[in-house]
């Protein structure tokens, strides 16, 4: 039975999540997707090794107790209207997007029958998860590619349409491991979004309606430019450096939360943090 007001849940993973040990993040996903009654669909559009990658996740999900886990391999847009795949999505309690190349996900799936079906199931309470490239596609506008370990510049990042499960934000992954603060800020200034999330490896932000909880061994870096006082986007040439003043920076490890409506961190003790670091 579908709940009258189902929760919308996303498990957005920064990549390289533990698949051999306690599997904290994947365990959390399976539990949210129904535990021992979970029916998980693994979307492998991002990877050029769909069988190998998909079967690895099947082993993990079955070891954690999921009742059923199966691969939906879409190599072409024609595959994205498969009646067998659509039936699996209709039965699913959880949908998991693997890593790889995020541009492959959108070029193959966006605007197809599978895309529509997954969004419909999401609205009905099915848990959507994605790691690495599967995390990048969660916003309505995503980072397609870009430079790491650099200061913010217009040419640092290329943007494109995402799948739109979490609109109005920008998400980057493998964040601290690849030094991607510069490209996250660049992406944020280039887009109308005001919140940017950089997710470390083996770390996830779990979104339940309008609240985010951080789980895993790293942290999520949040850049909030909603109250920024200045940027020089309209004054510079393509190869010149971006400036931003008055933006806020939050770094939240495991157990901390963030309210998307108020744009405020929530501490481990449940209190709202009113102090933040200004960038610029």
C-alpha positions as CSV (number, residue, x, y, z in Angstrom):
1,X,0.0,0.0,0.0
2,X,1.3,3.5,-0.9
3,X,1.3,6.0,1.9
4,X,-0.9,9.0,1.5
5,X,2.0,11.3,2.2
6,X,5.1,9.2,1.5
7,X,8.5,10.5,2.5
8,X,10.9,11.4,-0.4
9,X,14.2,9.9,0.4
10,X,17.6,10.2,-1.3
11,X,20.9,8.6,-0.4
12,X,23.5,10.6,-2.2
13,X,27.0,9.1,-1.9
14,X,30.3,10.7,-2.6
15,X,31.8,7.6,-4.2
16,X,34.1,4.8,-3.0
17,X,31.7,3.6,-0.4
18,X,32.6,0.6,1.7
19,X,31.4,-2.6,0.1
20,X,33.4,-5.2,2.0
21,X,33.2,-4.3,5.7
22,X,30.2,-3.0,7.7
23,X,28.9,-1.2,4.6
24,X,27.4,1.5,6.8
25,X,26.0,3.6,3.9
26,X,24.8,0.7,1.7
27,X,23.3,-0.9,4.9
28,X,21.4,2.3,5.6
29,X,20.1,2.4,2.0
30,X,18.9,-1.2,2.2
31,X,17.2,-0.6,5.6
32,X,15.4,2.5,4.2
33,X,14.4,0.5,1.1
34,X,12.6,-2.1,3.1
35,X,15.3,-4.2,4.8
36,X,14.8,-7.9,4.3
37,X,11.8,-7.1,2.1
38,X,13.8,-4.7,-0.1
39,X,13.5,-5.0,-3.9
40,X,16.4,-3.0,-5.3
41,X,16.9,-2.1,-8.9
42,X,20.5,-1.3,-9.9
43,X,20.9,1.3,-12.7
44,X,24.2,0.7,-14.5
45,X,23.8,3.4,-17.3
46,X,26.9,5.3,-16.0
47,X,29.4,2.4,-16.4
48,X,30.9,0.7,-19.4
49,X,31.1,-2.5,-17.2
50,X,27.5,-2.9,-16.3
51,X,27.5,-6.6,-15.6
52,X,30.6,-6.5,-13.4
53,X,29.6,-3.4,-11.5
54,X,26.0,-4.5,-11.2
55,X,26.8,-8.0,-9.9
56,X,29.1,-6.6,-7.3
57,X,26.3,-4.5,-5.9
58,X,23.9,-7.5,-6.1
59,X,26.3,-9.4,-3.9
60,X,26.5,-6.6,-1.3
61,X,22.7,-6.0,-1.2
62,X,22.0,-9.7,-0.9
63,X,24.6,-10.1,1.8
64,X,22.9,-7.3,3.7
65,X,19.6,-9.2,3.5
66,X,17.7,-7.5,0.6
67,X,15.0,-9.9,-0.7
68,X,15.8,-9.1,-4.3
69,X,18.4,-7.1,-6.3
70,X,18.5,-6.9,-10.0
71,X,20.3,-5.0,-12.7
72,X,18.7,-2.7,-15.3
73,X,21.3,-2.3,-18.0
74,X,20.5,0.5,-20.4
75,X,23.1,0.8,-23.1
76,X,20.9,2.9,-25.4
77,X,17.8,5.1,-25.1
78,X,15.8,2.3,-26.8
79,X,16.6,0.1,-23.8
80,X,15.0,2.8,-21.5
81,X,11.6,1.8,-22.7
82,X,12.0,-1.9,-22.0
83,X,8.8,-3.4,-20.6
84,X,10.8,-5.7,-18.4
85,X,12.8,-2.8,-16.9
86,X,9.6,-0.8,-16.4
87,X,8.0,-3.7,-14.5
88,X,11.1,-4.0,-12.3
89,X,10.9,-0.3,-11.4
90,X,7.2,-0.7,-10.7
91,X,8.1,-3.4,-8.1
92,X,11.1,-1.7,-6.7
93,X,11.4,-0.3,-3.2
94,X,14.9,1.1,-3.9
95,X,16.7,2.4,-7.0
96,X,20.5,2.6,-7.0
97,X,22.5,4.5,-9.6
98,X,26.1,3.3,-9.9
99,X,29.2,5.3,-10.6
100,X,30.9,5.9,-13.9
101,X,30.2,8.8,-16.2
102,X,27.2,11.0,-15.3
103,X,26.8,12.3,-18.9
104,X,26.0,8.7,-19.9
105,X,23.2,8.5,-17.3
106,X,21.4,11.7,-18.6
107,X,22.1,11.0,-22.3
108,X,20.6,7.5,-22.1
109,X,17.8,8.0,-19.5
110,X,16.7,11.6,-19.3
111,X,13.2,12.1,-20.8
112,X,12.6,8.4,-21.3
113,X,9.9,6.1,-20.0
114,X,12.3,4.8,-17.3
115,X,13.1,8.3,-16.2
116,X,9.4,9.1,-15.9
117,X,8.7,5.8,-14.0
118,X,11.6,6.4,-11.5
119,X,10.3,9.9,-10.7
120,X,6.8,8.6,-10.2
121,X,8.0,5.9,-7.9
122,X,10.1,8.4,-6.0
123,X,7.0,10.5,-5.4
124,X,5.4,7.4,-4.0
125,X,8.1,6.8,-1.5
126,X,10.7,4.6,-3.3
127,X,14.2,5.4,-2.0
128,X,16.6,6.7,-4.7
129,X,20.4,6.3,-4.2
130,X,23.4,7.1,-6.3
131,X,27.2,7.0,-5.8
132,X,29.8,9.1,-7.6
133,X,28.3,9.8,-11.1
134,X,25.0,8.5,-9.6
135,X,25.3,11.3,-7.0
136,X,26.1,14.0,-9.6
137,X,22.9,13.5,-11.5
138,X,20.6,14.1,-8.5
139,X,20.1,17.9,-9.1
140,X,18.3,19.5,-12.0
141,X,21.5,21.0,-13.2
142,X,24.7,18.9,-12.7
143,X,28.4,19.1,-12.9
144,X,29.3,17.2,-16.1
145,X,33.0,17.5,-15.7
146,X,35.6,20.0,-14.5
147,X,39.1,20.6,-13.1
148,X,40.0,19.6,-9.5
149,X,42.6,21.2,-7.2
150,X,42.1,24.7,-8.7
151,X,40.7,28.0,-7.7
152,X,37.3,29.1,-9.0
153,X,37.2,30.1,-12.7
154,X,34.5,30.1,-15.3
155,X,36.2,27.4,-17.4
156,X,36.8,25.2,-14.4
157,X,33.5,23.4,-14.8
158,X,31.0,22.2,-17.5
159,X,27.4,22.1,-16.5
160,X,24.5,20.1,-18.0
161,X,21.0,18.9,-17.2
162,X,20.6,16.4,-14.3
163,X,17.7,14.1,-13.4
164,X,16.1,16.6,-11.0
165,X,15.5,14.5,-7.8
166,X,16.9,17.4,-5.7
167,X,16.4,20.6,-7.7
168,X,18.0,23.9,-6.9
169,X,21.3,22.7,-5.6
170,X,24.7,21.7,-7.0
171,X,26.4,18.4,-5.9
172,X,30.0,17.3,-6.3
173,X,31.6,14.0,-5.2
174,X,35.0,12.6,-4.2
175,X,35.2,16.1,-2.7
176,X,38.1,16.5,-0.3
177,X,40.0,13.6,-1.8
178,X,40.2,15.4,-5.2
179,X,40.3,19.0,-3.9
180,X,37.1,20.1,-5.6
181,X,36.1,23.2,-3.6
182,X,37.1,25.5,-6.5
183,X,35.0,23.8,-9.0
184,X,32.0,23.5,-6.6
185,X,32.1,27.3,-6.1
186,X,32.5,27.9,-9.8
187,X,29.4,25.7,-10.5
188,X,27.4,27.5,-7.9
189,X,28.2,30.9,-9.3
190,X,27.4,29.7,-12.8
191,X,23.9,28.4,-11.8
192,X,20.8,29.9,-10.2
193,X,21.3,27.4,-7.3
194,X,22.3,28.9,-3.9
195,X,23.4,25.7,-2.2
196,X,26.4,23.6,-3.2
197,X,27.2,20.2,-1.5
198,X,30.6,18.6,-1.7
199,X,30.5,15.0,-0.5
200,X,33.6,13.1,0.6
201,X,34.3,9.5,-0.4
202,X,32.6,6.8,1.8
203,X,30.2,9.5,3.0
204,X,26.6,10.2,2.1
205,X,24.0,12.9,2.6
206,X,20.6,11.2,3.3
207,X,17.8,13.5,2.3
208,X,14.4,13.0,3.8
209,X,11.9,15.5,2.5
210,X,13.7,18.8,3.5
211,X,16.2,17.5,6.0
212,X,19.7,16.1,5.3
213,X,21.6,13.8,7.6
214,X,25.3,13.0,7.1
215,X,26.6,9.5,7.5
216,X,29.9,7.9,6.8
217,X,33.6,8.4,7.6
218,X,34.1,11.8,5.9
219,X,32.2,15.1,5.7
220,X,29.9,17.1,3.5
221,X,31.0,20.6,2.7
222,X,28.1,23.0,2.1
223,X,28.5,26.4,0.4
224,X,25.6,28.7,0.8
225,X,25.6,31.8,-1.4
226,X,22.1,32.9,-0.6
227,X,23.4,35.9,1.3
228,X,26.5,36.5,-0.7
229,X,27.2,40.2,-1.0
230,X,29.3,40.2,-4.2
231,X,30.7,38.1,-7.1
232,X,32.5,39.3,-10.2
233,X,30.9,37.0,-12.7
234,X,29.7,39.9,-14.9
235,X,33.0,41.6,-14.9
236,X,35.6,39.0,-15.9
237,X,36.8,37.2,-19.0
238,X,36.6,33.5,-19.4
239,X,40.2,32.8,-18.2
240,X,40.1,35.1,-15.2
241,X,39.5,34.2,-11.6
242,X,36.1,34.3,-9.9
243,X,35.5,36.2,-6.7
244,X,32.7,35.7,-4.2
245,X,32.2,37.6,-0.9
246,X,29.8,36.9,2.0
247,X,29.0,33.3,1.2
248,X,28.7,30.8,4.0
249,X,30.7,27.6,4.5
250,X,29.6,24.6,6.6
251,X,31.5,21.4,7.1
252,X,29.4,18.6,8.6
253,X,30.6,15.1,9.5
254,X,28.7,12.0,10.5
255,X,25.6,12.6,12.6
256,X,25.1,16.3,11.8
257,X,22.0,17.4,9.9
258,X,21.1,20.3,7.6
259,X,17.7,21.9,7.0
260,X,17.1,22.7,3.3
261,X,14.3,25.2,4.1
262,X,16.1,27.3,6.6
263,X,19.6,26.5,5.2
264,X,20.8,26.0,8.7
265,X,23.0,23.1,10.2
266,X,21.5,21.1,13.0
267,X,24.0,19.9,15.6
268,X,24.3,16.5,17.2
269,X,22.3,17.7,20.2
270,X,19.5,18.8,17.9
271,X,20.1,22.5,18.3
272,X,20.4,24.8,15.3
273,X,23.8,26.2,14.6
274,X,23.6,30.0,13.9
275,X,27.4,30.5,13.5
276,X,29.0,29.8,10.2
277,X,32.2,30.6,8.4
278,X,32.0,33.3,5.7
279,X,33.9,32.7,2.4
280,X,35.4,35.9,1.0
